[in-house]
Amino acid sequence: MPSIPIRLRDREILEAQLDRCRQVDNSFTQGAAAGLRWLTAGGTGPLTGTLATSIDFESIVHELATAEDIIYGPPCTGQDYARGLEHALLWAENATSGPPVPIIDSRTPSQRRRPPVGSAAGGRRPLPAPAAGGHRGGHAGPAASDRP
C-alpha cells in the first residue's frame, strides 16, 4: 500500500520552534518539544514509544491518536504534555497556524504601536464626522423638523 505523503514546515522553522519550546518550562512545552524533536531527529515516538524507520503519515497519525486518547481520557498528569505534542505535530503539518509557543516580539511597546488612523502608514481613512444628532450612520429617527 502506498504511503500518504506528509508536508511539514521547513526544518529551520521546526528547529527554531523547538529552541523556543525549550525556553519555556511546563508540561505543554515539554510535549511540544518532544514532538518537534521527534520530527526533526527521529527515534521513538514520544507517546507511543514506537521506533519508526522513517517518520511518515502513519507514524504521525499513531502519535496523534495516542495524544488524543490521553487528552480526552480520564484526567491524568500527562494531559498537558499530550496537548503540547498534539499542537506541535498539527502545527508542523500546517494544520494549525499558531506555533506551540509564540515568538516573543522583542520590540518595545512604542515600536509595536500601530500608526494613527488616517496616517499614510495606517492605510485607513478617518471615520466620517458624526451626523446631526450625534450618530455615525444608521437610522437616528425623524429629524426635528419632521416631528409634530
Biotite code that builds the C-alpha atoms (Angstrom):
import biotite.structure as struc

atoms = struc.array([
    struc.Atom([0.000, 0.000, 0.000], chain_id="A", res_id=1, res_name="MET", atom_name="CA", element="C"),
    struc.Atom([1.473, 3.390, -0.969], chain_id="A", res_id=2, res_name="PRO", atom_name="CA", element="C"),
    struc.Atom([2.342, 5.794, 1.804], chain_id="A", res_id=3, res_name="SER", atom_name="CA", element="C"),
    struc.Atom([0.472, 9.103, 2.115], chain_id="A", res_id=4, res_name="ILE", atom_name="CA", element="C"),
    struc.Atom([2.981, 11.927, 1.686], chain_id="A", res_id=5, res_name="PRO", atom_name="CA", element="C"),
    struc.Atom([3.388, 14.403, 4.517], chain_id="A", res_id=6, res_name="ILE", atom_name="CA", element="C"),
    struc.Atom([4.262, 18.026, 4.111], chain_id="A", res_id=7, res_name="ARG", atom_name="CA", element="C"),
    struc.Atom([5.947, 19.611, 7.098], chain_id="A", res_id=8, res_name="LEU", atom_name="CA", element="C"),
    struc.Atom([7.091, 23.164, 7.685], chain_id="A", res_id=9, res_name="ARG", atom_name="CA", element="C"),
    struc.Atom([10.715, 23.864, 6.771], chain_id="A", res_id=10, res_name="ASP", atom_name="CA", element="C"),
    struc.Atom([13.239, 22.191, 9.040], chain_id="A", res_id=11, res_name="ARG", atom_name="CA", element="C"),
    struc.Atom([14.738, 25.555, 10.085], chain_id="A", res_id=12, res_name="GLU", atom_name="CA", element="C"),
    struc.Atom([11.292, 26.711, 11.265], chain_id="A", res_id=13, res_name="ILE", atom_name="CA", element="C"),
    struc.Atom([10.729, 23.470, 13.196], chain_id="A", res_id=14, res_name="LEU", atom_name="CA", element="C"),
    struc.Atom([14.145, 23.751, 14.845], chain_id="A", res_id=15, res_name="GLU", atom_name="CA", element="C"),
    struc.Atom([13.584, 27.422, 15.740], chain_id="A", res_id=16, res_name="ALA", atom_name="CA", element="C"),
    struc.Atom([10.275, 26.498, 17.393], chain_id="A", res_id=17, res_name="GLN", atom_name="CA", element="C"),
    struc.Atom([11.969, 23.594, 19.185], chain_id="A", res_id=18, res_name="LEU", atom_name="CA", element="C"),
    struc.Atom([14.507, 26.073, 20.610], chain_id="A", res_id=19, res_name="ASP", atom_name="CA", element="C"),
    struc.Atom([11.653, 28.369, 21.662], chain_id="A", res_id=20, res_name="ARG", atom_name="CA", element="C"),
    struc.Atom([9.819, 25.482, 23.369], chain_id="A", res_id=21, res_name="CYS", atom_name="CA", element="C"),
    struc.Atom([12.934, 24.673, 25.361], chain_id="A", res_id=22, res_name="ARG", atom_name="CA", element="C"),
    struc.Atom([12.934, 28.226, 26.784], chain_id="A", res_id=23, res_name="GLN", atom_name="CA", element="C"),
    struc.Atom([9.553, 27.737, 28.479], chain_id="A", res_id=24, res_name="VAL", atom_name="CA", element="C"),
    struc.Atom([9.387, 25.049, 31.154], chain_id="A", res_id=25, res_name="ASP", atom_name="CA", element="C"),
    struc.Atom([5.961, 23.481, 31.531], chain_id="A", res_id=26, res_name="ASN", atom_name="CA", element="C"),
    struc.Atom([4.283, 20.216, 30.555], chain_id="A", res_id=27, res_name="SER", atom_name="CA", element="C"),
    struc.Atom([2.713, 21.671, 27.396], chain_id="A", res_id=28, res_name="PHE", atom_name="CA", element="C"),
    struc.Atom([6.026, 22.958, 26.009], chain_id="A", res_id=29, res_name="THR", atom_name="CA", element="C"),
    struc.Atom([7.820, 19.758, 27.036], chain_id="A", res_id=30, res_name="GLN", atom_name="CA", element="C"),
    struc.Atom([5.295, 17.787, 24.957], chain_id="A", res_id=31, res_name="GLY", atom_name="CA", element="C"),
    struc.Atom([5.627, 20.225, 22.067], chain_id="A", res_id=32, res_name="ALA", atom_name="CA", element="C"),
    struc.Atom([9.424, 19.985, 22.220], chain_id="A", res_id=33, res_name="ALA", atom_name="CA", element="C"),
    struc.Atom([9.261, 16.179, 22.275], chain_id="A", res_id=34, res_name="ALA", atom_name="CA", element="C"),
    struc.Atom([7.065, 16.188, 19.167], chain_id="A", res_id=35, res_name="GLY", atom_name="CA", element="C"),
    struc.Atom([9.285, 18.630, 17.284], chain_id="A", res_id=36, res_name="LEU", atom_name="CA", element="C"),
    struc.Atom([12.452, 16.795, 18.335], chain_id="A", res_id=37, res_name="ARG", atom_name="CA", element="C"),
    struc.Atom([10.900, 13.533, 17.091], chain_id="A", res_id=38, res_name="TRP", atom_name="CA", element="C"),
    struc.Atom([10.020, 15.116, 13.735], chain_id="A", res_id=39, res_name="LEU", atom_name="CA", element="C"),
    struc.Atom([13.477, 16.620, 13.252], chain_id="A", res_id=40, res_name="THR", atom_name="CA", element="C"),
    struc.Atom([15.711, 13.910, 14.740], chain_id="A", res_id=41, res_name="ALA", atom_name="CA", element="C"),
    struc.Atom([13.646, 10.715, 14.565], chain_id="A", res_id=42, res_name="GLY", atom_name="CA", element="C"),
    struc.Atom([13.786, 7.994, 17.169], chain_id="A", res_id=43, res_name="GLY", atom_name="CA", element="C"),
    struc.Atom([10.959, 6.537, 19.187], chain_id="A", res_id=44, res_name="THR", atom_name="CA", element="C"),
    struc.Atom([7.585, 8.226, 19.252], chain_id="A", res_id=45, res_name="GLY", atom_name="CA", element="C"),
    struc.Atom([7.249, 10.450, 22.323], chain_id="A", res_id=46, res_name="PRO", atom_name="CA", element="C"),
    struc.Atom([3.990, 8.852, 23.463], chain_id="A", res_id=47, res_name="LEU", atom_name="CA", element="C"),
    struc.Atom([3.849, 5.524, 21.667], chain_id="A", res_id=48, res_name="THR", atom_name="CA", element="C"),
    struc.Atom([7.483, 4.545, 22.147], chain_id="A", res_id=49, res_name="GLY", atom_name="CA", element="C"),
    struc.Atom([7.313, 3.065, 18.640], chain_id="A", res_id=50, res_name="THR", atom_name="CA", element="C"),
    struc.Atom([10.521, 3.263, 16.662], chain_id="A", res_id=51, res_name="LEU", atom_name="CA", element="C"),
    struc.Atom([9.647, 4.331, 13.127], chain_id="A", res_id=52, res_name="ALA", atom_name="CA", element="C"),
    struc.Atom([12.198, 3.637, 10.419], chain_id="A", res_id=53, res_name="THR", atom_name="CA", element="C"),
    struc.Atom([11.073, 6.937, 8.943], chain_id="A", res_id=54, res_name="SER", atom_name="CA", element="C"),
    struc.Atom([8.577, 9.471, 10.161], chain_id="A", res_id=55, res_name="ILE", atom_name="CA", element="C"),
    struc.Atom([5.626, 9.085, 7.845], chain_id="A", res_id=56, res_name="ASP", atom_name="CA", element="C"),
    struc.Atom([1.911, 9.785, 7.789], chain_id="A", res_id=57, res_name="PHE", atom_name="CA", element="C"),
    struc.Atom([1.063, 6.585, 9.678], chain_id="A", res_id=58, res_name="GLU", atom_name="CA", element="C"),
    struc.Atom([3.537, 7.218, 12.487], chain_id="A", res_id=59, res_name="SER", atom_name="CA", element="C"),
    struc.Atom([2.311, 10.808, 12.936], chain_id="A", res_id=60, res_name="ILE", atom_name="CA", element="C"),
    struc.Atom([-1.321, 9.659, 12.994], chain_id="A", res_id=61, res_name="VAL", atom_name="CA", element="C"),
    struc.Atom([-0.385, 6.998, 15.557], chain_id="A", res_id=62, res_name="HIS", atom_name="CA", element="C"),
    struc.Atom([1.210, 9.624, 17.834], chain_id="A", res_id=63, res_name="GLU", atom_name="CA", element="C"),
    struc.Atom([-1.771, 11.962, 17.373], chain_id="A", res_id=64, res_name="LEU", atom_name="CA", element="C"),
    struc.Atom([-4.239, 9.176, 18.207], chain_id="A", res_id=65, res_name="ALA", atom_name="CA", element="C"),
    struc.Atom([-2.301, 8.325, 21.355], chain_id="A", res_id=66, res_name="THR", atom_name="CA", element="C"),
    struc.Atom([-2.213, 12.013, 22.338], chain_id="A", res_id=67, res_name="ALA", atom_name="CA", element="C"),
    struc.Atom([-5.977, 12.285, 21.840], chain_id="A", res_id=68, res_name="GLU", atom_name="CA", element="C"),
    struc.Atom([-6.561, 9.164, 23.956], chain_id="A", res_id=69, res_name="ASP", atom_name="CA", element="C"),
    struc.Atom([-4.697, 10.883, 26.781], chain_id="A", res_id=70, res_name="ILE", atom_name="CA", element="C"),
    struc.Atom([-6.255, 14.322, 26.249], chain_id="A", res_id=71, res_name="ILE", atom_name="CA", element="C"),
    struc.Atom([-9.834, 13.070, 26.113], chain_id="A", res_id=72, res_name="TYR", atom_name="CA", element="C"),
    struc.Atom([-9.416, 10.169, 28.521], chain_id="A", res_id=73, res_name="GLY", atom_name="CA", element="C"),
    struc.Atom([-9.733, 10.237, 32.292], chain_id="A", res_id=74, res_name="PRO", atom_name="CA", element="C"),
    struc.Atom([-7.937, 13.158, 33.982], chain_id="A", res_id=75, res_name="PRO", atom_name="CA", element="C"),
    struc.Atom([-4.218, 12.481, 34.399], chain_id="A", res_id=76, res_name="CYS", atom_name="CA", element="C"),
    struc.Atom([-0.958, 14.364, 34.812], chain_id="A", res_id=77, res_name="THR", atom_name="CA", element="C"),
    struc.Atom([0.073, 13.762, 31.174], chain_id="A", res_id=78, res_name="GLY", atom_name="CA", element="C"),
    struc.Atom([-2.762, 15.707, 29.535], chain_id="A", res_id=79, res_name="GLN", atom_name="CA", element="C"),
    struc.Atom([-0.880, 18.999, 29.116], chain_id="A", res_id=80, res_name="ASP", atom_name="CA", element="C"),
    struc.Atom([2.132, 17.128, 27.718], chain_id="A", res_id=81, res_name="TYR", atom_name="CA", element="C"),
    struc.Atom([-0.141, 15.344, 25.233], chain_id="A", res_id=82, res_name="ALA", atom_name="CA", element="C"),
    struc.Atom([-1.810, 18.660, 24.285], chain_id="A", res_id=83, res_name="ARG", atom_name="CA", element="C"),
    struc.Atom([1.600, 20.195, 23.590], chain_id="A", res_id=84, res_name="GLY", atom_name="CA", element="C"),
    struc.Atom([2.665, 17.228, 21.482], chain_id="A", res_id=85, res_name="LEU", atom_name="CA", element="C"),
    struc.Atom([-0.616, 17.267, 19.548], chain_id="A", res_id=86, res_name="GLU", atom_name="CA", element="C"),
    struc.Atom([-0.383, 21.006, 18.917], chain_id="A", res_id=87, res_name="HIS", atom_name="CA", element="C"),
    struc.Atom([3.230, 20.778, 17.749], chain_id="A", res_id=88, res_name="ALA", atom_name="CA", element="C"),
    struc.Atom([2.522, 17.912, 15.331], chain_id="A", res_id=89, res_name="LEU", atom_name="CA", element="C"),
    struc.Atom([-0.532, 19.648, 13.873], chain_id="A", res_id=90, res_name="LEU", atom_name="CA", element="C"),
    struc.Atom([1.385, 22.930, 13.559], chain_id="A", res_id=91, res_name="TRP", atom_name="CA", element="C"),
    struc.Atom([4.351, 21.180, 11.936], chain_id="A", res_id=92, res_name="ALA", atom_name="CA", element="C"),
    struc.Atom([1.959, 19.703, 9.362], chain_id="A", res_id=93, res_name="GLU", atom_name="CA", element="C"),
    struc.Atom([0.447, 23.159, 8.666], chain_id="A", res_id=94, res_name="ASN", atom_name="CA", element="C"),
    struc.Atom([-2.898, 22.010, 10.081], chain_id="A", res_id=95, res_name="ALA", atom_name="CA", element="C"),
    struc.Atom([-2.917, 24.965, 12.502], chain_id="A", res_id=96, res_name="THR", atom_name="CA", element="C"),
    struc.Atom([-1.348, 28.382, 12.052], chain_id="A", res_id=97, res_name="SER", atom_name="CA", element="C"),
    struc.Atom([-0.249, 29.176, 15.595], chain_id="A", res_id=98, res_name="GLY", atom_name="CA", element="C"),
    struc.Atom([3.016, 27.676, 16.824], chain_id="A", res_id=99, res_name="PRO", atom_name="CA", element="C"),
    struc.Atom([3.060, 25.882, 20.184], chain_id="A", res_id=100, res_name="PRO", atom_name="CA", element="C"),
    struc.Atom([4.992, 28.766, 21.747], chain_id="A", res_id=101, res_name="VAL", atom_name="CA", element="C"),
    struc.Atom([4.501, 32.201, 20.209], chain_id="A", res_id=102, res_name="PRO", atom_name="CA", element="C"),
    struc.Atom([7.608, 34.082, 19.194], chain_id="A", res_id=103, res_name="ILE", atom_name="CA", element="C"),
    struc.Atom([8.194, 36.955, 21.603], chain_id="A", res_id=104, res_name="ILE", atom_name="CA", element="C"),
    struc.Atom([8.265, 40.332, 19.913], chain_id="A", res_id=105, res_name="ASP", atom_name="CA", element="C"),
    struc.Atom([11.469, 41.963, 21.132], chain_id="A", res_id=106, res_name="SER", atom_name="CA", element="C"),
    struc.Atom([10.406, 45.460, 20.045], chain_id="A", res_id=107, res_name="ARG", atom_name="CA", element="C"),
    struc.Atom([9.438, 47.901, 22.758], chain_id="A", res_id=108, res_name="THR", atom_name="CA", element="C"),
    struc.Atom([5.720, 48.708, 23.165], chain_id="A", res_id=109, res_name="PRO", atom_name="CA", element="C"),
    struc.Atom([6.197, 52.083, 21.444], chain_id="A", res_id=110, res_name="SER", atom_name="CA", element="C"),
    struc.Atom([7.771, 50.347, 18.435], chain_id="A", res_id=111, res_name="GLN", atom_name="CA", element="C"),
    struc.Atom([4.824, 47.921, 18.241], chain_id="A", res_id=112, res_name="ARG", atom_name="CA", element="C"),
    struc.Atom([2.199, 50.662, 18.339], chain_id="A", res_id=113, res_name="ARG", atom_name="CA", element="C"),
    struc.Atom([0.058, 50.976, 15.255], chain_id="A", res_id=114, res_name="ARG", atom_name="CA", element="C"),
    struc.Atom([0.238, 54.214, 13.288], chain_id="A", res_id=115, res_name="PRO", atom_name="CA", element="C"),
    struc.Atom([-2.670, 56.588, 13.936], chain_id="A", res_id=116, res_name="PRO", atom_name="CA", element="C"),
    struc.Atom([-5.863, 56.068, 11.966], chain_id="A", res_id=117, res_name="VAL", atom_name="CA", element="C"),
    struc.Atom([-5.778, 58.202, 8.848], chain_id="A", res_id=118, res_name="GLY", atom_name="CA", element="C"),
    struc.Atom([-1.988, 58.401, 8.644], chain_id="A", res_id=119, res_name="SER", atom_name="CA", element="C"),
    struc.Atom([-0.335, 57.332, 5.431], chain_id="A", res_id=120, res_name="ALA", atom_name="CA", element="C"),
    struc.Atom([1.282, 54.395, 7.251], chain_id="A", res_id=121, res_name="ALA", atom_name="CA", element="C"),
    struc.Atom([-2.050, 53.335, 8.749], chain_id="A", res_id=122, res_name="GLY", atom_name="CA", element="C"),
    struc.Atom([-3.610, 52.790, 5.347], chain_id="A", res_id=123, res_name="GLY", atom_name="CA", element="C"),
    struc.Atom([-7.089, 53.748, 6.537], chain_id="A", res_id=124, res_name="ARG", atom_name="CA", element="C"),
    struc.Atom([-9.081, 56.953, 6.180], chain_id="A", res_id=125, res_name="ARG", atom_name="CA", element="C"),
    struc.Atom([-10.579, 58.675, 9.211], chain_id="A", res_id=126, res_name="PRO", atom_name="CA", element="C"),
    struc.Atom([-14.187, 57.951, 10.080], chain_id="A", res_id=127, res_name="LEU", atom_name="CA", element="C"),
    struc.Atom([-16.724, 60.486, 8.808], chain_id="A", res_id=128, res_name="PRO", atom_name="CA", element="C"),
    struc.Atom([-17.890, 63.175, 11.200], chain_id="A", res_id=129, res_name="ALA", atom_name="CA", element="C"),
    struc.Atom([-20.981, 62.292, 13.225], chain_id="A", res_id=130, res_name="PRO", atom_name="CA", element="C"),
    struc.Atom([-24.262, 63.126, 11.541], chain_id="A", res_id=131, res_name="ALA", atom_name="CA", element="C"),
    struc.Atom([-26.679, 65.591, 13.121], chain_id="A", res_id=132, res_name="ALA", atom_name="CA", element="C"),
    struc.Atom([-27.906, 64.062, 16.345], chain_id="A", res_id=133, res_name="GLY", atom_name="CA", element="C"),
    struc.Atom([-24.513, 62.543, 17.155], chain_id="A", res_id=134, res_name="GLY", atom_name="CA", element="C"),
    struc.Atom([-24.943, 59.210, 15.377], chain_id="A", res_id=135, res_name="HIS", atom_name="CA", element="C"),
    struc.Atom([-22.498, 57.699, 12.873], chain_id="A", res_id=136, res_name="ARG", atom_name="CA", element="C"),
    struc.Atom([-24.800, 56.308, 10.259], chain_id="A", res_id=137, res_name="GLY", atom_name="CA", element="C"),
    struc.Atom([-27.760, 54.105, 10.867], chain_id="A", res_id=138, res_name="GLY", atom_name="CA", element="C"),
    struc.Atom([-31.257, 55.450, 11.352], chain_id="A", res_id=139, res_name="HIS", atom_name="CA", element="C"),
    struc.Atom([-31.485, 58.137, 14.012], chain_id="A", res_id=140, res_name="ALA", atom_name="CA", element="C"),
    struc.Atom([-35.251, 58.622, 13.731], chain_id="A", res_id=141, res_name="GLY", atom_name="CA", element="C"),
    struc.Atom([-37.140, 61.501, 12.227], chain_id="A", res_id=142, res_name="PRO", atom_name="CA", element="C"),
    struc.Atom([-35.454, 64.872, 12.047], chain_id="A", res_id=143, res_name="ALA", atom_name="CA", element="C"),
    struc.Atom([-36.665, 67.517, 14.488], chain_id="A", res_id=144, res_name="ALA", atom_name="CA", element="C"),
    struc.Atom([-38.413, 69.391, 11.646], chain_id="A", res_id=145, res_name="SER", atom_name="CA", element="C"),
    struc.Atom([-40.402, 66.225, 10.786], chain_id="A", res_id=146, res_name="ASP", atom_name="CA", element="C"),
    struc.Atom([-41.809, 65.847, 14.303], chain_id="A", res_id=147, res_name="ARG", atom_name="CA", element="C"),
    struc.Atom([-45.289, 67.209, 15.098], chain_id="A", res_id=148, res_name="PRO", atom_name="CA", element="C"),
])
